[in-house]
Amino acid sequence: MRLDTPLAQPLITASALAAGLAVSLAMGPVQAEVQSKPVSYEDEGVPLTGHLYWDDAVAGQRPGILVIHEWWGLNDYAKKRARMLAELGYVAFAADMYGNNQVTDQPEQAREWMQEVTVDPELWRQRANAGLVQLEASAEVNADQIAAIGYCFGGGTVLQMAYGGSAIDGVVSFHGSLPAAPEEAFGKIKPEILVLHGQADSFVAPEVVTNFQNKLEEANANWEMDIYGGARHGFTNPNAGDYGIENLQHDPQADARSWQRMQSFFDEIFAD
């Protein structure tokens, strides 16, 4: 376990950069083009529509990243993050956790939809894993190298995936809810866990943070939690302040540092 806020590290290692440069010199310039397409699927009879993103200038299979949205639904912000991952060379799938194209900017509606999904942890994980299946089905994805990231409600979702035995290498929670690891998961959590949390997030009480950390220790999980001083909930989202909630606020420094930490985390878990 590590509890710190490391300096940003680049995703591309020196050896990978040198190899890429050699290919570029041999083949000439290649124009990167991120492609996307909607993907229809379902869970428990609920129609879902996710969005797959990949860079068609990248040859061969590559790691896949599942992206789980905030409690507002699969909106443009979640899709933007999936596109950013594709620009880094991954295949990203922005999953739909609500279905029926449900997106809102009203907190009460968002809370209602979120609670419908989270009331049963097993069904919660099942809904997330339905998106994981879509990601793994992509011909561009190396199914042996998979991770998941999530924001707010999505952060709690990817943690539940880790607790429930999803076949992934790692999960990253950005300003997520922090559900504690259940006893039935103790000794069984295989994905590495990276939690990126705002110290001033009033949605997550200090005692919740402490219990979350203690349960991960009891579970013998491989985990790290980076805490950004002064950062509130939603610190990665430039539009966080538009919802009229005092605890929602973008923090450019925490946003940039957390994104870089995620990249170095992927470098570690996909090293082989």
C-alpha positions in Angstrom: 0.0 0.0 0.0 1.1 3.5 -0.8 -0.5 6.7 0.4 1.0 9.7 -1.5 0.6 12.1 -4.3 3.4 11.3 -6.8 4.7 13.6 -9.4 3.3 13.1 -12.9 5.0 10.4 -15.0 4.7 9.9 -18.8 2.8 7.0 -20.2 5.4 6.3 -22.9 8.6 4.8 -21.6 12.0 5.7 -23.2 12.3 2.3 -24.9 8.8 2.6 -26.3 9.4 6.1 -27.5 12.6 5.0 -29.3 10.8 2.1 -30.9 8.0 4.3 -32.1 10.5 6.8 -33.5 12.3 4.1 -35.5 9.0 3.0 -37.0 8.1 6.6 -37.9 11.4 7.1 -39.6 11.0 3.9 -41.6 7.4 4.5 -42.6 7.1 8.2 -42.8 4.5 10.3 -41.0 1.3 8.7 -39.9 -1.8 10.8 -39.3 -3.5 9.6 -36.1 -7.3 9.5 -36.3 -9.5 8.5 -33.4 -12.5 6.6 -34.5 -15.7 5.9 -32.6 -18.9 4.0 -32.9 -22.0 3.3 -30.8 -22.4 -0.2 -29.5 -25.9 -1.5 -28.5 -26.2 -4.2 -25.8 -28.4 -5.0 -22.9 -28.6 -6.2 -19.3 -31.6 -7.7 -17.6 -33.7 -6.5 -20.6 -32.5 -2.9 -20.3 -31.3 -1.6 -23.6 -27.8 0.0 -23.3 -25.7 2.0 -25.7 -22.0 2.5 -25.1 -19.3 4.1 -27.3 -16.1 2.5 -28.4 -13.0 4.7 -29.2 -9.8 3.7 -30.9 -6.9 5.2 -32.9 -6.8 3.6 -36.4 -3.1 4.7 -36.8 -2.2 2.2 -34.0 -1.4 -1.2 -35.5 -2.4 -4.5 -33.8 -4.1 -5.2 -30.5 -3.6 -3.0 -27.5 -4.8 -2.7 -23.9 -8.5 -1.9 -23.4 -9.9 0.6 -20.9 -13.5 0.5 -19.6 -14.9 4.0 -18.7 -17.8 4.4 -16.2 -19.6 7.7 -16.1 -20.6 10.0 -13.3 -24.1 9.7 -11.8 -25.4 12.1 -14.5 -25.4 9.2 -17.0 -23.3 8.6 -20.1 -22.8 12.2 -21.1 -20.2 14.0 -23.2 -17.8 14.2 -20.4 -17.4 10.4 -20.1 -17.1 10.1 -23.8 -14.4 12.8 -23.9 -12.4 10.8 -21.4 -12.7 7.7 -23.5 -11.6 9.6 -26.5 -8.5 10.9 -24.6 -7.6 7.3 -23.7 -7.8 6.4 -27.4 -5.5 9.3 -28.2 -3.0 7.7 -25.7 -3.1 4.5 -27.8 -5.7 2.5 -25.9 -9.0 1.2 -27.0 -11.7 2.7 -24.7 -15.3 1.8 -24.1 -17.6 4.3 -22.5 -20.2 2.0 -20.9 -23.8 2.9 -20.2 -25.0 2.1 -16.7 -28.5 3.4 -16.9 -29.8 2.5 -20.3 -32.5 4.1 -22.5 -30.2 7.0 -23.3 -30.8 8.4 -19.8 -28.7 11.5 -19.0 -29.6 14.4 -16.7 -28.2 17.5 -15.1 -30.7 17.3 -12.1 -29.2 15.9 -8.9 -32.4 14.3 -7.7 -32.9 12.4 -11.0 -29.3 11.3 -11.0 -29.6 10.0 -7.4 -32.7 8.0 -8.3 -31.1 6.4 -11.3 -27.9 5.7 -9.4 -29.8 4.1 -6.5 -31.7 1.8 -8.9 -28.3 0.4 -10.1 -26.5 0.3 -6.7 -29.2 -1.1 -4.5 -28.0 -4.7 -5.3 -24.1 -4.9 -5.5 -24.3 -8.1 -7.6 -26.5 -6.5 -10.2 -24.4 -3.3 -10.0 -21.3 -5.4 -10.9 -23.3 -7.3 -13.5 -24.2 -4.1 -15.3 -20.6 -2.9 -15.4 -19.4 -6.3 -16.6 -21.9 -6.2 -19.4 -19.9 -3.2 -20.7 -16.6 -5.0 -20.1 -17.8 -7.8 -22.4 -18.3 -5.2 -25.2 -14.8 -3.9 -24.7 -13.3 -7.3 -24.8 -15.2 -8.1 -28.0 -13.3 -5.5 -30.0 -10.8 -6.9 -32.4 -8.4 -4.1 -31.5 -8.2 -5.1 -27.8 -5.8 -7.4 -26.2 -8.2 -9.1 -23.8 -5.3 -10.0 -21.5 -4.6 -6.3 -20.8 -7.8 -4.7 -19.4 -8.4 -1.9 -16.9 -11.4 0.2 -15.8 -11.7 3.8 -14.7 -14.6 5.6 -13.3 -15.7 9.0 -12.1 -17.9 9.8 -9.1 -20.5 6.9 -9.2 -18.3 5.4 -11.8 -15.4 5.3 -9.3 -17.5 3.3 -6.9 -18.5 1.1 -9.8 -15.0 0.1 -10.8 -14.2 -0.6 -7.1 -17.2 -3.0 -7.0 -15.8 -4.7 -10.1 -12.5 -5.3 -8.3 -14.4 -6.7 -5.3 -16.5 -8.9 -7.4 -13.7 -10.7 -9.3 -13.9 -9.0 -12.7 -11.1 -10.2 -14.9 -9.2 -6.9 -15.1 -5.6 -5.9 -14.3 -6.4 -2.7 -12.5 -9.0 0.0 -11.6 -8.8 3.7 -11.2 -11.3 5.7 -9.2 -11.5 9.5 -9.8 -13.3 11.4 -7.0 -15.4 8.3 -6.5 -17.7 7.0 -3.8 -15.7 4.7 -1.7 -17.6 1.5 -1.0 -15.7 -0.6 1.5 -14.5 -4.0 0.5 -16.9 -6.7 1.7 -15.6 -9.6 3.8 -16.4 -12.1 1.1 -13.8 -10.3 -1.1 -11.0 -10.6 1.5 -7.9 -12.3 0.0 -9.6 -12.4 -3.4 -9.1 -8.9 -4.9 -6.9 -9.4 -7.9 -6.9 -6.1 -9.8 -4.6 -3.4 -8.5 -6.4 -0.4 -7.2 -5.6 3.3 -7.6 -7.9 5.8 -5.9 -7.6 9.5 -6.7 -9.5 11.5 -4.1 -10.1 15.2 -3.2 -9.3 16.0 0.5 -12.1 18.6 0.6 -14.8 16.3 -0.9 -17.6 16.7 1.7 -19.6 13.8 0.0 -17.1 11.4 1.5 -16.7 11.8 5.3 -13.3 11.2 6.9 -14.5 8.1 8.7 -15.7 6.7 5.4 -12.2 7.2 4.0 -10.6 5.6 7.0 -12.9 2.6 6.9 -12.3 2.2 3.1 -8.6 2.1 3.7 -8.8 -0.3 6.6 -11.0 -2.8 4.7 -8.6 -2.8 1.8 -5.7 -3.6 4.2 -7.8 -6.4 5.8 -8.5 -7.7 2.3 -4.8 -7.7 1.5 -5.5 -5.7 -1.6 -2.8 -4.0 -3.8 -3.9 -0.4 -3.4 -2.8 3.2 -3.5 -4.7 6.3 -2.6 -3.5 9.7 -3.7 -5.2 12.6 -1.9 -5.2 16.1 -3.4 -5.3 18.9 -0.8 -8.2 21.3 -1.2 -9.8 19.4 -4.1 -13.5 18.9 -4.0 -15.8 16.3 -5.6 -15.7 16.4 -9.4 -12.2 17.9 -9.5 -11.5 16.4 -12.9 -14.6 17.8 -14.7 -14.2 21.4 -16.1 -18.0 21.7 -16.0 -18.4 20.5 -12.3 -19.4 24.0 -11.2 -22.3 24.2 -13.6 -24.5 22.0 -11.5 -25.1 24.5 -8.7 -23.6 22.2 -6.0 -21.0 23.8 -3.7 -19.0 20.6 -3.3 -18.6 20.2 -7.1 -15.6 22.1 -8.3 -13.0 21.6 -11.0 -9.4 21.7 -9.8 -7.0 22.0 -12.8 -3.9 20.9 -10.9 -5.6 17.9 -9.3 -7.1 17.1 -12.7 -3.8 17.2 -14.5 -1.9 15.3 -11.8 -4.5 12.6 -11.4 -4.6 12.0 -15.2 -0.8 11.6 -15.3 -0.8 9.3 -12.3 -3.4 7.1 -14.1 -1.0 6.9 -17.1 1.9 5.8 -15.0 -0.3 3.3 -13.3 -1.2 1.8 -16.7 2.4 1.7 -17.6 3.0 -0.4 -14.5 0.1 -2.9 -14.8 0.6 -3.4 -18.6 4.4 -3.6 -18.4 4.4 -7.3 -19.5 
